[in-house]
Amino acid sequence: MARVVDRLSGSARFALAIRTGRRAGSSTLVVHLARPDSEPTSPDAGPPPRVGFVVSRAVGNAVTRNRVKRRLRELVRAEELPTGALVVVRALPPAATASYMELRRDLARCLSRVTS
């Protein structure tokens, strides 16, 4: 499991994670995770996981969306993700009013379901 997290960029990588990955949802967010084809033998070998966020206008205005993204970015940094994984975290409208602890609980639960 890797600790360093890189940004997921480009619509092709987002689409790959969403179409081919496993999915788990909660009341505030949905997590998609696509694993690489081959697992490296050591945790430090291979690329770090890449994480992208989707927070649509349905979540709220720009201030609200940015607050949700900042919270999710910080929460993902604390999680152990598989080396080379592509992860997309999609916030749902209830994420705007959810507390930091609710988002943390939902993210941890969704990540444990897609990584198992």
N, C-alpha and C positions, 0 to 999 in steps of 0.2 A: 504494500500500500504506500502510495506516495503522499507527501505532505505539500509540496509546492503545486500551485494551481496556475495554469495559464489561461488566457482568454480564448474563447471559441469565437472565431470570426468567419465570415463568409457564409452565404446562404446554403452552399452545397454541404458544408459540414453540419449546419443546423438540420438540414433535411435528412442527412445520413443518420444523425442521432435520433431524430424523431421517427423516421420510417423503419429503421432496422433495430433500434434499441428496445430495451424493456421499459415499461411505463408503470408508474405507481402514482396515485393521486390522493389528495386529501381535500379538506374543505377550502384551504387557502392556496394550494399550489399543486402542480403536476411535475413530476421529475421523469425525464427520459435519459437512459444511459445506454450507450453503445460501447461494447468492449472491443478491444483489438482482437484480431484473429489468433495471434500467438502471444502467450503470456511469457514475459521474460523470467529468467531463473532467479534474479535478485531484484529486490524492490527498487534499487537505484538505477538499474538498467532500463533503457527505453525512455520514451518521452513522458513528460509529466501529464497528468490529466488536464483536459481543456474543458472549461465551463462557460456556458453562455446563458443569458437571461432574456426572457421574453416577458415584458410588462406592457400590456396594451393600454390604450386610452380608456378601456372599460374599467380599469382599476381606479382611475381618477385623473386629476389634472397633473401637470408636469411636476409640481412640488411633491405630490403624493407618490407618483411613479418613481421619482428619483429616491425618495425615502425608502420605498420598498426595495429598490435595487441595492441601495447601500446596505440595508439590513441583510439581505440575502447574500451579498458578496462576503460580508463579514462572517456570516454563519457557515458558508461553504468553506472558507479558509480553515475553520476549526475541524472539519470533517476529514476522515481518511477515505480517499478515493483510489480506485484501482489505477495502476500505472497505464498511461496511454488512453484512458477512457475519454469518451466524448459525452459530456453531460449538458443537458438543457433543462433549466428550471423555469417553468412557466407560471407566473403569478396569476391567480384568479381574483376577481373583484373583492371577495372578502379579505384578501391580504392587506388591503388598504386600512382596515380597521383592526386588524389582528395585532396583538401585542408581540413584542420581541420573543417572549417565551413561547407563545403559540406557534410562531413561525419556526422557531428552533425545534420544537417538538414535531411539527409536521414534516420539516425537512429531514430530520433524523429518521423518522418512521418511513418516509418514502425512500430514502437512500438505502436503508437496511433491506427494504423489500426488493429493490432493483439490483442490489449487489449480491443477494443470496442466491 
